[in-house]
Amino acid sequence: MNGSFLDDADAGVSLRDAGLLHGAGVFTTMRASGGTVFRIAEHLLRLRASCEALGVPLTYTDDVLSHAAVELLGRNQLSDARLRLTVTRGAITVDPVDGPRAQPNVFITAAPFEPYPAPYHEKGMTVMVVDEQKLNPYDVQAGHKTLDYFSRLSALREASRRGAGEALWFNIHNYLQSGSISNLFIVENQKLITPPTATELRTPAVARDVPYSKSNVLPGIMRAAVIEQAARLGIEVIRAAIDVNRLLESREVFLTNSIMSVMPVCRIERKAISDDKPGPVTRAITDAIQALQADA
């Protein structure tokens, strides 16, 4: 934390930290396997972009953060681990010359990796649809992984109560954006379809066919890896709008994030997907990602 290694019980932030008071901060969750953090450079690139977009100072270089993550794993004798890198905007002080100044807090935590239950990957996960909340793509936090996560965690708790493992979110225009903690792909005619990120929406060919101009979709690190591997396998990837009917009619559905990797979806509430088991495209992508992670 801020350049020092501490036991988590000894770490603390100011009561005036904007991350505590206002949820002003960003984070990224990473997976380490064999002592190597998967695509840490991409995680840091996205984190830094969010910091710049939201006015959250990040004064440490990528090299310093990368070395800290590796040393943290070594000090805790962790080979396979889940890491979280968090940046809060910190406490605000008023300098008589320069005016208000933020004193950010930067910390990395690591814990043993706990995989999702094997049956989820073998048979697929059940997911639910968030009905009473919608994502606002015009919010300044849209498309960033911020500390303001209460709504998503609330939806996850409701999903768990209903026997599901993830909750799917639609935007205020009623188009699918993501899960609470995941990106999403569907399969149509052996092609991958995924909602576009804000950056992808700036591409004229994508924007022309999408009936909304802003996006809540996080540019996920595993999402990008799936798109790369799909191209290698000759599977076309289309960034497109997905409404609930298109979702329910899709042949296959799977989720991605750094911890679940590729997670097949077998059921959307009561609607079975792909004969209630992982489909062939999902299995091909899963195999490719597993090979990529093994070679990292």
C-alpha positions in Angstrom: 0.0 0.0 0.0 1.5 3.3 -1.2 4.9 1.7 -1.5 4.9 -0.4 1.7 4.1 -4.1 2.3 1.6 -4.4 5.2 -0.6 -7.1 6.8 -4.1 -6.2 5.7 -5.1 -5.7 9.4 -2.6 -2.9 9.6 -3.7 -1.0 6.5 -6.0 1.9 6.6 -7.3 5.0 4.8 -8.3 8.4 6.0 -11.9 9.0 7.1 -11.8 11.8 4.5 -10.8 9.5 1.6 -13.0 10.2 -1.4 -13.1 6.5 -2.1 -14.7 5.9 1.3 -17.0 8.9 1.2 -18.0 9.0 -2.4 -16.9 5.8 -4.1 -14.3 7.9 -6.0 -11.8 5.3 -7.2 -11.1 2.5 -9.7 -9.9 -1.0 -9.5 -8.9 -4.1 -11.5 -9.1 -7.7 -10.6 -6.3 -10.0 -11.9 -5.5 -13.7 -12.0 -2.0 -15.1 -11.3 -1.1 -18.6 -12.4 2.3 -20.2 -11.8 3.4 -16.9 -10.2 2.6 -14.9 -13.4 -0.1 -12.3 -13.6 -2.1 -12.8 -16.8 -1.9 -9.8 -19.0 -1.0 -7.3 -16.3 0.1 -4.7 -18.8 -3.4 -4.7 -20.3 -4.9 -4.4 -16.8 -2.7 -1.4 -16.0 -3.4 0.3 -19.3 -7.2 0.1 -18.7 -6.8 1.2 -15.1 -4.7 4.2 -16.0 -7.1 5.2 -18.8 -10.0 5.1 -16.2 -7.9 7.2 -13.7 -7.3 9.8 -16.4 -10.9 9.9 -17.5 -12.3 10.2 -13.9 -9.7 12.5 -12.4 -8.2 9.9 -10.0 -4.4 10.5 -9.6 -2.1 7.5 -10.2 1.5 8.5 -9.6 3.1 5.1 -9.7 4.6 3.8 -13.0 3.4 0.5 -14.6 6.8 -1.0 -13.8 6.5 -0.2 -10.1 3.0 -1.6 -9.9 4.0 -4.7 -11.9 7.0 -5.4 -9.6 4.8 -4.8 -6.5 2.3 -7.4 -7.7 5.0 -10.0 -8.3 6.7 -9.3 -5.0 3.4 -9.5 -3.2 2.9 -13.0 -4.6 6.3 -14.0 -3.5 6.0 -12.6 0.0 2.7 -14.5 0.4 4.1 -17.7 -1.2 1.2 -17.6 -3.7 1.5 -19.2 -7.1 -2.2 -19.3 -8.2 -3.9 -16.1 -6.9 -6.5 -13.5 -7.2 -5.2 -10.0 -7.1 -6.9 -6.7 -6.8 -5.3 -3.3 -7.6 -7.3 -0.4 -6.2 -6.8 3.4 -6.6 -8.8 5.8 -4.5 -8.9 9.5 -5.0 -7.8 9.9 -1.4 -8.3 12.8 1.0 -8.5 16.3 -0.4 -6.3 18.9 1.1 -6.2 22.6 0.2 -2.8 24.0 -0.7 -2.6 27.8 -0.3 -0.9 28.1 -3.7 -2.2 25.3 -5.8 -5.6 24.9 -4.3 -7.3 21.6 -3.7 -5.1 18.6 -4.0 -5.9 14.9 -3.9 -3.7 12.4 -1.9 -4.6 9.1 -3.6 -4.2 5.7 -2.0 -2.9 2.8 -4.1 -3.0 -0.7 -2.9 -2.7 -4.3 -4.2 -4.1 -7.3 -2.3 -3.6 -11.0 -3.1 -5.4 -14.1 -1.9 -5.3 -17.8 -3.0 -7.2 -18.4 -6.2 -10.6 -20.0 -5.6 -12.1 -21.3 -8.8 -15.7 -21.4 -9.6 -17.3 -24.9 -9.0 -16.3 -27.4 -11.7 -20.0 -28.1 -12.6 -20.4 -24.5 -13.7 -17.7 -25.0 -16.4 -18.8 -28.5 -17.3 -22.6 -27.9 -17.5 -22.9 -24.2 -17.6 -24.1 -21.5 -15.3 -27.7 -20.2 -14.7 -28.1 -16.5 -14.9 -30.9 -14.0 -14.2 -31.9 -10.8 -15.8 -31.9 -7.6 -13.8 -35.5 -6.3 -14.1 -35.8 -3.2 -11.9 -32.5 -1.5 -12.5 -31.0 -0.2 -15.8 -27.5 1.0 -16.6 -27.1 4.6 -17.7 -24.6 4.9 -20.5 -24.5 8.7 -20.1 -23.1 8.4 -16.6 -19.5 9.6 -16.3 -18.6 6.2 -14.8 -20.0 4.2 -17.7 -17.5 1.7 -19.0 -15.1 2.1 -16.1 -14.5 -0.3 -13.2 -15.2 2.0 -10.3 -15.6 1.5 -6.5 -19.3 2.3 -6.9 -20.3 -1.3 -7.1 -23.2 -1.6 -4.6 -26.0 -1.9 -7.3 -24.1 -4.7 -9.1 -23.4 -6.6 -5.8 -27.0 -6.2 -4.8 -28.0 -7.8 -8.1 -25.5 -10.6 -7.5 -27.0 -11.3 -4.1 -30.4 -11.6 -5.7 -29.1 -13.9 -8.4 -27.6 -16.1 -5.7 -30.9 -16.1 -3.8 -32.7 -17.3 -7.0 -30.1 -20.0 -7.7 -28.2 -18.2 -10.4 -24.5 -17.3 -10.6 -24.6 -14.0 -12.4 -27.1 -11.1 -13.1 -27.4 -9.6 -16.6 -27.8 -5.9 -17.1 -29.5 -3.9 -19.8 -29.1 -0.2 -20.5 -31.9 2.4 -20.3 -32.6 1.7 -23.9 -33.3 -2.0 -23.1 -30.2 -3.4 -24.8 -27.9 -5.9 -23.1 -24.6 -4.6 -21.8 -22.9 -7.0 -19.4 -23.2 -9.1 -16.3 -22.6 -7.6 -12.8 -19.0 -8.8 -13.0 -18.6 -10.1 -16.5 -18.7 -9.4 -20.2 -21.0 -11.4 -22.4 -21.0 -13.1 -25.8 -23.7 -14.9 -27.7 -23.4 -17.2 -30.6 -25.4 -16.9 -33.8 -24.7 -18.9 -37.0 -21.3 -19.8 -35.6 -20.4 -16.2 -35.1 -19.7 -14.4 -31.8 -21.9 -11.4 -31.0 -21.0 -9.0 -28.2 -22.2 -5.5 -27.1 -19.7 -2.8 -28.2 -17.6 -0.8 -25.8 -17.5 3.0 -26.0 -14.3 2.9 -28.0 -15.8 0.3 -30.5 -18.9 2.5 -30.9 -16.7 5.2 -32.4 -16.1 2.9 -35.4 -18.6 4.0 -38.1 -19.4 0.4 -39.2 -20.3 -0.5 -35.6 -22.2 2.8 -34.7 -24.3 2.5 -37.9 -25.9 -0.7 -36.7 -26.3 0.1 -33.0 -29.4 2.1 -31.9 -27.6 3.8 -29.0 -24.6 6.2 -29.0 -23.0 5.5 -25.5 -22.0 2.2 -23.9 -21.6 0.8 -20.3 -19.6 -2.1 -21.6 -16.3 -2.5 -19.7 -13.3 -3.2 -22.1 -12.6 -6.5 -20.3 -9.1 -8.0 -20.5 -10.5 -11.6 -20.9 -13.1 -10.2 -23.4 -10.2 -8.9 -25.5 -8.4 -12.2 -25.2 -11.5 -14.1 -26.4 -11.8 -11.8 -29.5 -8.1 -12.4 -30.3 -8.5 -16.2 -30.0 -11.7 -16.1 -32.0 -9.8 -14.4 -34.9 -7.1 -17.1 -34.7 -9.7 -19.8 -34.9 -11.5 -18.2 -37.8 -14.6 -17.3 -35.8 -16.1 -13.9 -36.8 -16.8 -11.5 -34.0 -19.5 -8.9 -34.4 -20.1 -5.9 -32.1 -23.8 -5.4 -32.1 -26.9 -4.5 -30.1 -28.5 -7.4 -28.3 -32.1 -7.1 -27.0 -33.8 -9.6 -24.8 -35.3 -11.5 -27.7 -32.0 -11.9 -29.4 -30.4 -13.1 -26.2 -33.1 -15.7 -25.6 -32.9 -17.0 -29.2 -29.1 -17.3 -29.3 -27.6 -20.8 -29.8 -24.9 -20.3 -27.1 -24.1 -17.8 -24.4 -21.0 -17.4 -22.4 -19.5 -14.9 -19.9 -15.9 -13.8 -19.4 -13.8 -12.2 -16.7 -10.3 -12.7 -15.4 -11.4 -15.0 -12.6 -14.1 -17.2 -14.3 -12.2 -17.1 -17.6 -14.8 -18.4 -20.0 -18.1 -19.4 -18.3 -20.8 -21.2 -20.4 -24.4 -20.2 -19.7 -26.8 -23.1 -19.8 -29.9 -21.3 -18.6 -31.3 -17.7 -18.5 -33.7 -18.0 -15.7 -36.1 -20.8 -16.9 -35.0 -20.6 -20.6 -32.4 -23.4 -21.5 -29.6 -22.4 -23.8 -27.7 -24.7 -26.2 -29.6 -27.9 -25.0 -28.8 -27.0 -21.4 -25.0 -27.6 -21.9 -21.9 -25.8 -23.3 -22.1 -25.5 -27.1 -19.3 -26.2 -29.6 -18.2 -22.6 -30.1 -18.0 -22.0 -26.4 -15.9 -25.2 -26.0 -13.6 -24.1 -28.8 -13.1 -20.7 -27.2 -12.6 -22.2 -23.8 -9.9 -24.6 -25.0 -8.1 -21.7 -26.8 -8.1 -19.5 -23.7 -6.9 -22.3 -21.5 -4.0 -22.9 -23.8 -3.3 -19.1 -23.9 -3.2 -19.0 -20.1 -1.0 -22.1 -19.9 1.6 -20.4 -22.2 1.5 -17.0 -20.4 
